[in-house]
Amino acid sequence: MPYYMSEISRRHSNEFIIMFCDGAGWHKSNKMTIPQNIKIQPMPPYSPELNPAEHIWEFLRENFIGNQKFKNLKEVESSLCKGLISLENDRNRVKSMTGFKWILDSF
């Protein structure tokens, strides 16, 4: 999680990011340093239907990793990276998948 947040912060250094996180232990470690341009917003427990990341994973499974046979973990990672880069370059698609009313109303 620290590496992920550092990378997101670096790639979007001119933006302020609100990162919605569920209750996973790695999302709330006391050892984690949160970059200044990121705010962690915890989600209610047991509410996957509110989690915008679920739609991202669904997209990745359907378009990049689902129903495929990979030779090794490196191939899985490569396919996931292609999917994540495609999403990073298509903000409108991400907004359509994650722009829940409760998120958009908070701005």
MIDOSE-1310 file (N, C-alpha, C; in nm, 2 decimals, decimal comma, always signed):
residues 107
mpyy	+0,08/-0,12/+0,00/+0,00/+0,00/+0,00/+0,09/+0,13/+0,00; +0,19/+0,13/+0,08/+0,28/+0,25/+0,07/+0,34/+0,28/-0,06; +0,38/+0,17/-0,13/+0,44/+0,18/-0,27/+0,33/+0,24/-0,36; +0,21/+0,18/-0,35/+0,10/+0,22/-0,44/+0,07/+0,37/-0,42
msei	+0,05/+0,41/-0,29/+0,02/+0,55/-0,27/+0,13/+0,64/-0,32; +0,25/+0,60/-0,30/+0,37/+0,68/-0,34/+0,36/+0,70/-0,50; +0,33/+0,59/-0,56/+0,33/+0,59/-0,71/+0,21/+0,68/-0,76; +0,09/+0,66/-0,70/-0,02/+0,75/-0,74/+0,01/+0,89/-0,71
srrh	+0,07/+0,92/-0,60/+0,10/+1,06/-0,56/+0,20/+1,12/-0,66; +0,30/+1,04/-0,70/+0,40/+1,09/-0,80/+0,33/+1,11/-0,94; +0,25/+1,02/-0,98/+0,19/+1,03/-1,12/+0,09/+1,14/-1,12; +0,03/+1,18/-1,01/-0,07/+1,28/-1,01/-0,03/+1,39/-0,91
snef	+0,09/+1,44/-0,92/+0,15/+1,53/-0,82/+0,07/+1,67/-0,82; +0,01/+1,70/-0,92/-0,06/+1,83/-0,93/-0,21/+1,82/-0,89; -0,25/+1,71/-0,84/-0,39/+1,68/-0,81/-0,40/+1,64/-0,66; -0,52/+1,67/-0,60/-0,55/+1,62/-0,47/-0,64/+1,50/-0,48
iimf	-0,60/+1,39/-0,42/-0,67/+1,26/-0,43/-0,73/+1,22/-0,30; -0,86/+1,19/-0,31/-0,93/+1,12/-0,20/-0,94/+0,97/-0,24; -0,87/+0,89/-0,15/-0,87/+0,75/-0,18/-0,96/+0,68/-0,08; -1,06/+0,62/-0,13/-1,16/+0,55/-0,05/-1,11/+0,41/-0,02
cdga	-1,10/+0,37/+0,10/-1,04/+0,24/+0,14/-1,14/+0,16/+0,23; -1,14/+0,03/+0,21/-1,22/-0,05/+0,30/-1,14/-0,08/+0,42; -1,18/-0,18/+0,50/-1,12/-0,20/+0,63/-1,00/-0,30/+0,63; -0,95/-0,33/+0,51/-0,83/-0,42/+0,51/-0,72/-0,36/+0,59
gwhk	-0,65/-0,45/+0,66/-0,54/-0,41/+0,75/-0,43/-0,33/+0,68; -0,40/-0,36/+0,56/-0,29/-0,28/+0,49/-0,34/-0,14/+0,45; -0,47/-0,11/+0,46/-0,52/+0,02/+0,44/-0,51/+0,11/+0,56; -0,48/+0,06/+0,67/-0,48/+0,14/+0,79/-0,36/+0,11/+0,89
snkm	-0,25/+0,08/+0,83/-0,13/+0,05/+0,91/-0,08/+0,18/+0,97; -0,04/+0,17/+1,09/+0,02/+0,29/+1,16/+0,16/+0,32/+1,10; +0,22/+0,23/+1,03/+0,35/+0,25/+0,98/+0,35/+0,32/+0,84; +0,23/+0,34/+0,79/+0,21/+0,40/+0,66/+0,22/+0,55/+0,66
tipq	+0,30/+0,60/+0,57/+0,31/+0,75/+0,55/+0,23/+0,78/+0,43; +0,13/+0,87/+0,45/+0,04/+0,91/+0,35/+0,09/+1,04/+0,28; +0,11/+1,04/+0,15/+0,16/+1,16/+0,08/+0,06/+1,28/+0,10; +0,12/+1,40/+0,10/+0,04/+1,52/+0,13/-0,08/+1,54/+0,03
niki	-0,06/+1,49/-0,09/-0,17/+1,51/-0,19/-0,28/+1,40/-0,19; -0,27/+1,32/-0,09/-0,37/+1,21/-0,07/-0,44/+1,21/+0,06; -0,57/+1,19/+0,06/-0,64/+1,18/+0,19/-0,71/+1,04/+0,18; -0,70/+0,97/+0,29/-0,76/+0,84/+0,30/-0,90/+0,86/+0,36
qpmp	-1,00/+0,81/+0,29/-1,14/+0,82/+0,34/-1,19/+0,67/+0,37; -1,20/+0,63/+0,49/-1,25/+0,50/+0,52/-1,40/+0,48/+0,47; -1,43/+0,36/+0,43/-1,56/+0,32/+0,39/-1,63/+0,25/+0,50; -1,76/+0,25/+0,51/-1,83/+0,17/+0,61/-1,80/+0,03/+0,60
pysp	-1,79/-0,04/+0,71/-1,76/-0,19/+0,70/-1,87/-0,27/+0,63; -1,83/-0,37/+0,57/-1,92/-0,47/+0,51/-2,01/-0,40/+0,40; -1,95/-0,32/+0,32/-2,03/-0,25/+0,22/-1,96/-0,25/+0,08; -1,94/-0,37/+0,02/-1,87/-0,37/-0,11/-1,95/-0,30/-0,22
elnp	-2,08/-0,29/-0,20/-2,16/-0,22/-0,30/-2,13/-0,07/-0,31; -2,07/-0,02/-0,21/-2,03/+0,12/-0,21/-1,88/+0,14/-0,26; -1,81/+0,03/-0,27/-1,67/+0,04/-0,30/-1,65/+0,06/-0,46; -1,60/+0,18/-0,50/-1,58/+0,20/-0,64/-1,47/+0,11/-0,70
aehi	-1,38/+0,06/-0,62/-1,28/-0,03/-0,67/-1,33/-0,16/-0,72; -1,45/-0,20/-0,67/-1,51/-0,32/-0,71/-1,54/-0,32/-0,86; -1,57/-0,20/-0,91/-1,60/-0,19/-1,06/-1,47/-0,19/-1,14; -1,37/-0,14/-1,08/-1,24/-0,14/-1,15/-1,19/-0,29/-1,16
wefl	-1,20/-0,36/-1,05/-1,16/-0,51/-1,06/-1,25/-0,58/-1,16; -1,38/-0,55/-1,16/-1,47/-0,62/-1,26/-1,42/-0,59/-1,40; -1,39/-0,47/-1,43/-1,34/-0,43/-1,56/-1,21/-0,51/-1,60; -1,12/-0,51/-1,50/-0,99/-0,58/-1,53/-1,01/-0,73/-1,55
renf	-1,10/-0,79/-1,47/-1,13/-0,93/-1,48/-1,19/-0,96/-1,62; -1,29/-0,88/-1,66/-1,36/-0,90/-1,79/-1,27/-0,88/-1,91; -1,18/-0,78/-1,90/-1,11/-0,74/-2,02/-0,96/-0,77/-2,02; -0,90/-0,81/-1,91/-0,75/-0,83/-1,91/-0,71/-0,96/-1,84
ignq	-0,78/-1,01/-1,74/-0,72/-1,13/-1,68/-0,82/-1,25/-1,67; -0,95/-1,22/-1,70/-1,05/-1,33/-1,69/-1,04/-1,43/-1,80; -1,07/-1,55/-1,77/-1,08/-1,66/-1,87/-0,96/-1,67/-1,96; -0,84/-1,66/-1,89/-0,71/-1,67/-1,96/-0,63/-1,77/-1,88
kfkn	-0,54/-1,83/-1,95/-0,44/-1,91/-1,89/-0,30/-1,84/-1,90; -0,24/-1,82/-1,78/-0,12/-1,75/-1,78/-0,01/-1,85/-1,74; +0,11/-1,83/-1,80/+0,22/-1,92/-1,78/+0,28/-1,90/-1,64; +0,28/-1,78/-1,59/+0,34/-1,75/-1,46/+0,29/-1,61/-1,41
lkev	+0,33/-1,58/-1,29/+0,28/-1,46/-1,22/+0,32/-1,33/-1,30; +0,44/-1,34/-1,36/+0,48/-1,22/-1,44/+0,38/-1,19/-1,55; +0,32/-1,29/-1,62/+0,22/-1,27/-1,72/+0,10/-1,21/-1,66; +0,06/-1,25/-1,55/-0,06/-1,19/-1,48/-0,03/-1,05/-1,45
essl	+0,08/-1,02/-1,39/+0,12/-0,88/-1,36/+0,12/-0,79/-1,48; +0,18/-0,84/-1,59/+0,19/-0,77/-1,72/+0,05/-0,73/-1,77; -0,04/-0,83/-1,77/-0,18/-0,81/-1,81/-0,25/-0,71/-1,73; -0,23/-0,72/-1,59/-0,30/-0,62/-1,50/-0,24/-0,48/-1,53
ckgl	-0,11/-0,47/-1,55/-0,05/-0,34/-1,57/-0,11/-0,28/-1,70; -0,13/-0,36/-1,80/-0,19/-0,31/-1,93/-0,33/-0,25/-1,90; -0,41/-0,33/-1,82/-0,54/-0,28/-1,79/-0,54/-0,16/-1,71; -0,45/-0,15/-1,61/-0,45/-0,03/-1,52/-0,40/+0,09/-1,60
isle	-0,31/+0,07/-1,69/-0,26/+0,19/-1,77/-0,37/+0,23/-1,87; -0,45/+0,14/-1,92/-0,56/+0,18/-2,01/-0,66/+0,26/-1,93; -0,69/+0,22/-1,80/-0,78/+0,30/-1,72/-0,72/+0,44/-1,68; -0,59/+0,44/-1,65/-0,53/+0,57/-1,62/-0,54/+0,67/-1,73
ndrn	-0,54/+0,61/-1,86/-0,54/+0,70/-1,97/-0,69/+0,73/-2,02; -0,78/+0,68/-1,95/-0,92/+0,70/-1,99/-1,01/+0,74/-1,87; -0,99/+0,86/-1,83/-1,06/+0,92/-1,71/-1,21/+0,91/-1,72; -1,26/+0,93/-1,84/-1,41/+0,92/-1,86/-1,46/+0,79/-1,82
rvks	-1,39/+0,68/-1,87/-1,43/+0,55/-1,84/-1,43/+0,52/-1,69; -1,32/+0,57/-1,62/-1,31/+0,55/-1,48/-1,42/+0,62/-1,40; -1,44/+0,74/-1,45/-1,55/+0,82/-1,38/-1,69/+0,76/-1,40; -1,71/+0,70/-1,52/-1,84/+0,63/-1,54/-1,85/+0,51/-1,45
mtgf	-1,74/+0,44/-1,42/-1,75/+0,32/-1,34/-1,75/+0,35/-1,19; -1,69/+0,46/-1,15/-1,67/+0,49/-1,01/-1,74/+0,61/-0,96; -1,81/+0,69/-1,05/-1,87/+0,81/-1,01/-2,01/+0,79/-0,94; -2,00/+0,72/-0,83/-2,12/+0,70/-0,75/-2,18/+0,84/-0,70
kwil	-2,31/+0,84/-0,69/-2,37/+0,97/-0,65/-2,32/+1,02/-0,52; -2,30/+0,93/-0,42/-2,25/+0,97/-0,29/-2,11/+1,03/-0,30; -2,03/+0,99/-0,40/-1,90/+1,04/-0,42/-1,91/+1,18/-0,49; -1,98/+1,19/-0,60/-1,99/+1,31/-0,67/-2,06/+1,42/-0,59
dsf	-2,15/+1,38/-0,51/-2,22/+1,48/-0,42/-2,13/+1,54/-0,31; -2,02/+1,47/-0,29/-1,93/+1,52/-0,18/-1,84/+1,63/-0,23; -1,84/+1,67/-0,36/-1,75/+1,77/-0,41/-1,81/+1,90/-0,41
